[in-house]
Amino acid sequence: MGDDKPTITQAQAEKRIEDFAKATAEQLDPKPRLARINQPTSDLHNCIDPADGGSEDRIVVSRAYWLEDIPEAKNADIARQIMEYWKRQGHSIDSAEGLDENQPSIHGYTKPDDFEIGVEWSTDGSMSFGATSPCIWQDGVPGKSPTLPY
């Protein structure tokens, strides 16, 4: 299944997410200041229950960013801008909720590489967005167990 094929590396997945976040933020009006949510132990996870039936010795890479300098009253508008940009890029949106209540929650996947993407509203009125890679080999090649920070 998916466990014997080379994949992108951890570093490539991190760069993909960072580039994705910057490109998304550039499309927004007003432009947010991206502040990475610093949770180093949550950036890397074991690949648990891989969708492709492959090895659990792989990892997923996750990163999330606060969208700072966005007034709470603009949350739904910004979320709609994000969703429309992602659709224009060919990504799939599985769900979009809370837009009418200014409490957006959007979930989807990038195409063609299947990174999970999302926008979330927080109870303090702030918003974040982020991405999680599909299951990958940490060094891009099968067979080596991952080195995780915890």
C-alpha positions as CSV (number, residue, x, y, z in Angstrom):
1,M,0.0,0.0,0.0
2,G,1.4,3.5,0.9
3,D,4.1,2.3,3.2
4,D,6.8,1.4,0.7
5,K,6.8,4.5,-1.5
6,P,9.1,7.5,-1.0
7,T,7.4,10.7,0.1
8,I,8.3,14.3,0.6
9,T,10.5,14.9,3.6
10,Q,9.6,16.6,6.9
11,A,11.5,19.8,5.7
12,Q,9.6,19.8,2.4
13,A,6.3,19.4,4.2
14,E,7.2,22.3,6.6
15,K,8.1,24.5,3.6
16,R,4.9,23.5,1.8
17,I,2.8,24.6,4.8
18,E,4.7,27.8,5.3
19,D,4.4,28.8,1.6
20,F,0.7,27.9,1.6
21,A,0.1,30.1,4.7
22,K,2.0,33.0,3.2
23,A,0.3,32.7,-0.2
24,T,-3.1,32.6,1.5
25,A,-2.4,35.6,3.7
26,E,-1.3,37.6,0.7
27,Q,-4.8,37.3,-0.9
28,L,-6.6,38.8,2.1
29,D,-7.9,42.3,2.6
30,P,-7.1,43.5,5.2
31,K,-3.8,41.6,5.2
32,P,-3.3,39.8,8.5
33,R,0.0,39.4,10.3
34,L,0.7,35.7,10.6
35,A,1.9,34.6,14.0
36,R,2.9,30.9,14.1
37,I,1.3,29.1,17.0
38,N,4.3,27.8,18.8
39,Q,3.7,24.4,20.0
40,P,6.8,22.5,19.0
41,T,5.6,19.2,20.3
42,S,2.5,19.4,18.2
43,D,4.2,20.1,14.9
44,L,5.1,16.4,14.5
45,H,2.9,13.5,15.2
46,N,3.0,9.8,14.5
47,C,0.9,8.7,11.5
48,I,-1.9,7.0,13.4
49,D,-4.6,5.2,11.4
50,P,-3.1,6.1,8.0
51,A,-5.8,6.6,5.3
52,D,-3.7,4.8,2.7
53,G,-3.3,1.7,4.9
54,G,0.5,2.3,5.0
55,S,3.0,2.2,7.9
56,E,2.4,4.0,11.2
57,D,6.2,4.6,11.3
58,R,5.5,7.7,9.2
59,I,4.7,11.2,10.5
60,V,2.4,14.1,9.8
61,V,3.6,17.7,10.0
62,S,1.2,20.3,11.3
63,R,1.5,24.0,11.5
64,A,-1.1,26.7,12.5
65,Y,-1.0,30.5,12.4
66,W,-3.0,33.2,14.2
67,L,-4.4,35.8,11.8
68,E,-3.4,38.9,13.8
69,D,-4.5,42.5,13.1
70,I,-7.9,41.3,11.9
71,P,-10.9,42.9,13.7
72,E,-13.2,40.3,15.1
73,A,-16.1,41.8,13.1
74,K,-14.2,40.8,9.9
75,N,-13.9,37.1,10.8
76,A,-16.6,35.8,8.4
77,D,-15.4,38.1,5.6
78,I,-11.8,36.9,5.9
79,A,-12.9,33.3,6.2
80,R,-14.9,33.6,3.0
81,Q,-11.9,35.2,1.2
82,I,-9.7,32.3,2.4
83,M,-12.3,29.7,1.2
84,E,-12.7,31.4,-2.2
85,Y,-8.9,31.6,-2.7
86,W,-8.5,28.0,-1.8
87,K,-11.2,27.0,-4.2
88,R,-9.6,29.1,-7.0
89,Q,-6.4,27.1,-6.3
90,G,-8.3,23.9,-7.0
91,H,-8.4,22.7,-3.3
92,S,-11.5,20.9,-2.0
93,I,-13.6,22.3,0.8
94,D,-15.4,19.7,2.8
95,S,-17.2,21.9,5.2
96,A,-17.8,25.6,6.0
97,E,-19.8,26.5,9.1
98,G,-20.4,29.4,11.3
99,L,-20.0,32.0,8.6
100,D,-23.4,33.6,9.3
101,E,-22.5,33.8,13.0
102,N,-19.1,35.3,12.4
103,Q,-17.6,32.2,14.0
104,P,-16.1,30.4,11.0
105,S,-14.9,26.8,10.8
106,I,-13.7,25.6,7.4
107,H,-12.1,22.3,6.5
108,G,-10.7,20.9,3.3
109,Y,-7.7,19.4,1.5
110,T,-5.1,20.7,-0.9
111,K,-5.0,19.2,-4.3
112,P,-3.1,17.3,-5.6
113,D,-1.1,16.6,-2.4
114,D,-3.9,16.1,0.2
115,F,-2.7,18.4,3.0
116,E,-5.5,18.9,5.4
117,I,-6.4,22.6,5.7
118,G,-8.6,24.6,7.9
119,V,-9.7,27.8,9.4
120,E,-10.9,28.0,13.0
121,W,-12.6,30.7,15.1
122,S,-11.6,31.0,18.8
123,T,-13.9,32.0,21.7
124,D,-11.8,35.1,22.2
125,G,-12.7,36.3,18.7
126,S,-9.4,35.5,17.1
127,M,-9.0,33.3,14.1
128,S,-6.3,30.8,13.0
129,F,-5.6,28.7,10.0
130,G,-3.3,25.8,9.3
131,A,-2.4,22.7,7.5
132,T,-1.4,19.1,8.2
133,S,0.6,16.9,5.8
134,P,-0.5,13.5,4.8
135,C,1.5,10.7,6.3
136,I,5.1,11.0,5.1
137,W,8.5,9.4,5.9
138,Q,10.5,11.8,8.0
139,D,13.5,11.6,5.6
140,G,11.4,10.9,2.6
141,V,12.4,7.2,2.3
142,P,10.7,4.2,3.8
143,G,11.9,2.1,6.6
144,K,13.4,4.4,9.3
145,S,11.4,5.1,12.5
146,P,10.7,8.8,13.1
147,T,12.5,11.0,15.6
148,L,9.9,13.0,17.4
149,P,10.5,15.8,20.0
150,Y,8.6,14.1,22.8
